[in-house]
Amino acid sequence: MLLGGAAAVWPLAARAQQPDRVRRIGVLMGYSESDSEAQSELAAFVQELQKLGWADHRNLRIDIRWATPTDAAAMQRSAKELVALQPDLILSSTTPTTTVLLQQTRTIAIVFATVGDPIGSGFVASLSRPGGNVTGFTTMEGSVGGKYLEILKQIAPRVTRVSAMFNPAAAPYVEYFMSPFKTAAQSLGVTASAAAVQDASEIEPVVSALAREPDGGLVVMPDSFTLAHRVEVTSLAARYRLPTVYPWRSFAEVGGLLSYGIDPTDNFRRAATYTDRILKGEKPNELPVQAPVKFELVINLKAARALGLDVPTQLQQLADEVIE
């Protein structure tokens, strides 16, 4: 009876696509296992695989490893462990995880979910023809670095000095965003600077130093370190009353002023479609790297009021979500 019930709820597509053998995939997540956002991303990947007929413990085995962006040793160790398992494919969450995986294998298929600049990072030869064992999905176009500053000036027009915060280990591609950021600063009459933070202890000194001078603002660049420390960054920006633009919705949801960027969870869903195609026989070098399909603007009005900022009506109308 139990087996019959299981068969009844098992989607017909899953039964139709069941391969002759159990396939194995590895997952390397570049975050702490306790990170709620990362857990949601991984859950979206697994759920999308199930829709495509792949179920863990039925026709698929999934091996997962976690390593924080600043723990290089743990990330290397996790990459070696996954490669040693000789899976059919490995899902890589970020630029740092993709870097360490490619140091370990040039034959096992790798699909990355959120990478900033795959060409500049040396992962692929081109977006249309990756040319190796890796393909996947990007997070942002480089021009968004300038867009952040434009949005910040709209919501806080008095800002004349802006720093861009990033972690060098998590964002080796940062110049991809910094060049448009500096160009936009020149056109807007803003003094721009880079604020590299090596670990969490350096976040507050950067924020406090910027806040000591009048008319300061902050742009948090997209990388896995800043995402992992989104609560600390948004709390400090609020405490020091520093207008700040963030790259992802999760920052605005925990109290950040506003965010502009993709939904990373959607990239993990899309990564499941590439995983499905590769498990069915396609090669990574046959699948082009795909750019984001949707950007979200999220404004936190409570945070704006606390900073004494009047959010322009036009900007509110453009927002995908306004948090009251």
C-alpha positions as CSV (number, residue, x, y, z in Angstrom):
1,M,0.0,0.0,0.0
2,L,2.8,2.4,0.9
3,L,4.6,1.7,-2.4
4,G,1.4,2.2,-4.3
5,G,0.7,5.5,-2.6
6,A,4.2,6.7,-3.3
7,A,3.8,5.8,-7.0
8,A,0.5,7.7,-7.1
9,V,2.0,11.0,-5.9
10,W,5.2,10.6,-7.9
11,P,4.8,12.8,-11.0
12,L,4.3,10.9,-14.2
13,A,7.1,12.9,-15.8
14,A,9.5,11.8,-13.1
15,R,8.6,8.1,-13.8
16,A,8.9,8.6,-17.5
17,Q,12.3,10.2,-17.3
18,Q,13.7,7.8,-14.7
19,P,17.2,6.8,-16.0
20,D,18.7,3.4,-15.8
21,R,21.0,4.4,-12.9
22,V,21.0,6.8,-10.1
23,R,22.9,10.0,-11.1
24,R,25.0,11.9,-8.7
25,I,25.5,15.7,-8.4
26,G,27.6,17.8,-6.0
27,V,26.7,21.2,-4.7
28,L,29.2,23.7,-3.3
29,M,27.6,26.6,-1.5
30,G,29.8,29.5,-0.7
31,Y,28.0,30.5,2.5
32,S,27.5,29.3,6.0
33,E,25.0,26.5,6.3
34,S,22.9,28.6,8.7
35,D,22.4,31.4,6.1
36,S,18.7,31.5,5.5
37,E,19.0,33.1,2.0
38,A,21.4,30.4,0.9
39,Q,19.1,27.7,2.2
40,S,16.2,29.2,0.2
41,E,18.4,29.2,-3.0
42,L,19.4,25.6,-2.5
43,A,15.8,24.6,-1.8
44,A,14.6,26.3,-5.0
45,F,17.2,24.4,-7.0
46,V,16.1,21.0,-5.5
47,Q,12.4,21.8,-6.0
48,E,13.0,22.7,-9.7
49,L,14.9,19.5,-10.2
50,Q,11.9,17.6,-8.8
51,K,9.6,19.3,-11.3
52,L,11.9,18.1,-14.0
53,G,11.7,14.5,-12.8
54,W,14.8,14.3,-10.6
55,A,14.3,13.3,-6.9
56,D,17.0,12.8,-4.3
57,H,17.1,9.2,-3.1
58,R,15.1,8.0,-6.1
59,N,17.0,8.6,-9.3
60,L,19.4,11.2,-8.0
61,R,21.9,11.6,-5.2
62,I,22.9,15.1,-4.0
63,D,26.1,15.7,-2.0
64,I,26.2,19.2,-0.5
65,R,29.2,21.1,1.0
66,W,29.2,24.6,2.7
67,A,32.0,27.0,3.1
68,T,31.9,30.7,4.0
69,P,33.3,33.3,1.5
70,T,36.3,34.1,3.7
71,D,37.3,30.5,4.7
72,A,39.5,29.6,1.7
73,A,40.8,26.4,3.3
74,A,37.4,25.0,3.9
75,M,36.3,25.9,0.4
76,Q,39.3,24.2,-1.1
77,R,38.7,21.1,1.1
78,S,35.1,21.0,0.1
79,A,35.9,21.3,-3.6
80,K,38.3,18.4,-3.3
81,E,35.8,16.2,-1.5
82,L,33.1,16.8,-4.1
83,V,35.5,16.1,-7.1
84,A,36.7,13.0,-5.4
85,L,33.1,11.6,-5.4
86,Q,33.2,11.8,-9.3
87,P,29.7,13.2,-9.7
88,D,28.0,13.6,-13.0
89,L,27.8,17.4,-12.4
90,I,28.6,20.0,-9.7
91,L,26.5,23.0,-8.9
92,S,28.6,26.0,-7.9
93,S,26.9,28.9,-6.1
94,T,29.4,31.8,-6.5
95,T,32.6,33.1,-8.2
96,P,34.9,31.8,-5.4
97,T,33.3,28.4,-5.4
98,T,33.6,28.2,-9.2
99,T,37.3,29.2,-9.0
100,V,38.2,26.4,-6.5
101,L,36.2,23.8,-8.4
102,L,38.0,24.6,-11.7
103,Q,41.3,24.2,-9.9
104,Q,40.3,20.6,-9.1
105,T,38.6,19.5,-12.3
106,R,38.5,20.4,-16.0
107,T,36.4,17.4,-16.9
108,I,33.4,17.2,-14.5
109,A,30.5,19.4,-15.7
110,I,30.0,22.5,-13.5
111,V,27.0,24.8,-13.5
112,F,27.4,28.1,-11.7
113,A,24.3,29.9,-10.4
114,T,25.5,33.4,-9.4
115,V,28.7,34.6,-11.0
116,G,29.5,38.3,-11.7
117,D,32.0,38.3,-14.6
118,P,32.6,34.7,-16.0
119,I,34.7,35.9,-18.9
120,G,36.9,38.2,-16.8
121,S,37.2,35.5,-14.2
122,G,38.5,33.1,-16.8
123,F,35.7,30.6,-16.4
124,V,34.5,30.7,-20.0
125,A,35.9,31.8,-23.4
126,S,32.7,33.6,-24.3
127,L,29.1,33.8,-23.1
128,S,27.7,32.2,-26.3
129,R,30.4,29.5,-26.5
130,P,31.8,28.7,-23.0
131,G,34.3,26.3,-24.4
132,G,35.1,24.1,-21.4
133,N,33.4,22.1,-18.7
134,V,31.6,25.0,-17.1
135,T,28.5,27.2,-17.9
136,G,25.8,28.9,-15.9
137,F,24.1,32.2,-15.0
138,T,25.4,35.7,-14.3
139,T,24.2,38.1,-11.6
140,M,24.6,41.6,-13.0
141,E,25.8,43.5,-16.0
142,G,28.8,45.7,-15.2
143,S,26.8,48.8,-16.0
144,V,24.8,48.3,-12.8
145,G,27.7,49.8,-10.9
146,G,26.8,53.2,-12.3
147,K,23.0,52.5,-11.9
148,Y,23.5,52.1,-8.1
149,L,24.9,55.6,-7.9
150,E,22.2,57.1,-10.1
151,I,19.5,55.6,-7.8
152,L,21.3,56.7,-4.7
153,K,21.4,60.3,-6.0
154,Q,17.7,60.2,-6.7
155,I,16.8,59.2,-3.1
156,A,19.6,61.2,-1.4
157,P,20.4,64.1,-3.8
158,R,22.7,65.8,-1.3
159,V,25.2,62.9,-1.4
160,T,28.6,64.1,-2.8
161,R,30.9,61.3,-1.5
162,V,30.3,57.7,-2.1
163,S,32.3,54.6,-1.3
164,A,31.8,51.2,-2.9
165,M,32.1,48.3,-0.3
166,F,33.2,44.8,-1.4
167,N,35.3,41.9,-0.2
168,P,38.4,41.3,-2.5
169,A,38.3,37.5,-2.0
170,A,34.6,37.2,-2.8
171,A,34.7,39.8,-5.6
172,P,37.8,39.4,-7.7
173,Y,35.7,40.8,-10.5
174,V,35.0,44.0,-8.7
175,E,36.6,46.2,-11.4
176,Y,33.8,45.0,-13.7
177,F,31.4,47.1,-11.6
178,M,33.9,49.8,-10.4
179,S,34.7,51.2,-13.8
180,P,31.0,52.2,-14.6
181,F,30.6,53.3,-10.9
182,K,33.5,55.8,-11.3
183,T,32.3,57.0,-14.7
184,A,28.8,57.7,-13.2
185,A,30.4,59.5,-10.3
186,Q,32.2,61.9,-12.6
187,S,29.0,62.7,-14.5
188,L,27.1,63.2,-11.3
189,G,29.7,65.3,-9.6
190,V,30.3,62.7,-6.9
191,T,33.7,61.8,-5.3
192,A,33.9,58.0,-5.6
193,S,36.2,55.6,-3.6
194,A,36.6,51.9,-3.1
195,A,36.2,50.4,0.4
196,A,37.6,46.9,0.5
197,V,36.8,44.9,3.6
198,Q,38.7,41.7,4.4
199,D,36.5,40.5,7.2
200,A,33.5,41.4,9.3
201,S,35.6,43.4,11.8
202,E,36.4,46.0,9.0
203,I,32.8,46.8,8.1
204,E,32.1,49.3,11.0
205,P,35.3,51.3,10.5
206,V,34.5,51.8,6.8
207,V,30.9,52.9,7.6
208,S,31.8,55.1,10.5
209,A,34.7,56.9,8.6
210,L,32.3,57.6,5.7
211,A,29.6,58.9,8.1
212,R,32.0,61.3,9.9
213,E,32.1,63.6,6.9
214,P,29.0,65.3,5.6
215,D,27.0,64.2,2.6
216,G,28.4,60.7,2.5
217,G,26.8,57.6,0.9
218,L,27.5,53.9,0.4
219,V,27.1,51.4,-2.4
220,V,27.4,47.8,-1.4
221,M,28.7,45.8,-4.4
222,P,27.3,42.4,-5.2
223,D,29.4,39.6,-3.7
224,S,28.9,36.6,-1.4
225,F,30.6,38.2,1.6
226,T,28.4,41.3,1.7
227,L,25.3,39.1,1.2
228,A,26.4,36.8,4.1
229,H,26.9,39.9,6.3
230,R,23.8,41.8,5.2
231,V,22.4,42.2,8.7
232,E,25.6,43.8,10.0
233,V,25.9,46.1,7.0
234,T,22.4,47.3,7.0
235,S,22.3,47.8,10.8
236,L,25.5,49.8,10.7
237,A,24.3,52.0,7.8
238,A,21.1,52.7,9.8
239,R,23.1,53.4,13.1
240,Y,25.4,55.9,11.3
241,R,22.6,57.3,9.2
242,L,24.3,56.6,6.0
243,P,22.2,56.4,2.8
244,T,23.1,53.1,1.2
245,V,22.2,51.1,-2.0
246,Y,22.3,47.3,-1.9
247,P,22.5,44.7,-4.6
248,W,19.7,42.3,-3.6
249,R,16.2,42.3,-2.1
250,S,17.3,40.4,1.1
251,F,19.2,43.6,2.2
252,A,16.0,45.7,2.0
253,E,14.1,43.0,3.8
254,V,16.4,43.2,6.9
255,G,16.2,47.0,7.1
256,G,18.3,48.3,4.2
257,L,17.2,51.5,2.5
258,L,16.8,50.1,-1.0
259,S,18.1,47.4,-3.3
260,Y,18.4,47.0,-7.0
261,G,19.3,43.7,-8.6
262,I,18.3,40.2,-9.6
263,D,16.5,37.6,-7.5
264,P,19.4,35.1,-6.9
265,T,16.9,32.4,-6.1
266,D,15.6,32.5,-9.6
267,N,19.1,31.9,-10.9
268,F,19.2,28.6,-8.9
269,R,15.9,27.6,-10.4
270,R,17.4,28.3,-13.9
271,A,20.5,26.3,-12.9
272,A,18.3,23.3,-12.3
273,T,17.2,23.4,-16.0
274,Y,20.8,23.3,-17.2
275,T,21.5,20.5,-14.7
276,D,18.6,18.5,-16.2
277,R,19.9,19.1,-19.8
278,I,23.4,18.0,-18.9
279,L,22.3,14.9,-17.0
280,K,20.3,14.0,-20.2
281,G,23.4,14.2,-22.4
282,E,24.1,17.8,-23.4
283,K,27.6,19.3,-22.8
284,P,28.4,22.5,-20.8
285,N,30.2,24.0,-23.8
286,E,26.9,23.6,-25.8
287,L,24.9,25.7,-23.3
288,P,25.5,29.5,-23.4
289,V,26.0,31.5,-20.3
290,Q,22.8,33.3,-19.6
291,A,22.4,36.8,-18.3
292,P,19.7,38.0,-15.8
293,V,16.2,38.3,-17.1
294,K,14.7,40.5,-14.4
295,F,15.9,43.2,-12.1
296,E,14.0,44.3,-9.0
297,L,13.9,47.6,-7.3
298,V,12.9,47.4,-3.6
299,I,12.5,50.4,-1.4
300,N,12.2,50.3,2.4
301,L,10.2,53.4,3.4
302,K,10.7,52.9,7.1
303,A,14.4,53.0,6.6
304,A,14.0,56.1,4.4
305,R,12.0,57.9,7.1
306,A,14.6,57.0,9.7
307,L,17.3,58.7,7.6
308,G,15.1,61.7,7.0
309,L,14.8,61.0,3.3
310,D,11.8,61.8,1.1
311,V,11.5,59.1,-1.5
312,P,10.4,60.6,-4.8
313,T,7.0,59.5,-6.0
314,Q,8.4,58.6,-9.4
315,L,11.0,56.3,-7.8
316,Q,8.2,54.6,-5.7
317,Q,6.2,54.0,-8.8
318,L,9.1,52.4,-10.5
319,A,9.7,50.0,-7.5
320,D,8.8,46.4,-7.7
321,E,8.1,46.5,-4.0
322,V,7.8,49.2,-1.4
323,I,8.2,48.0,2.2
324,E,6.2,50.1,4.6
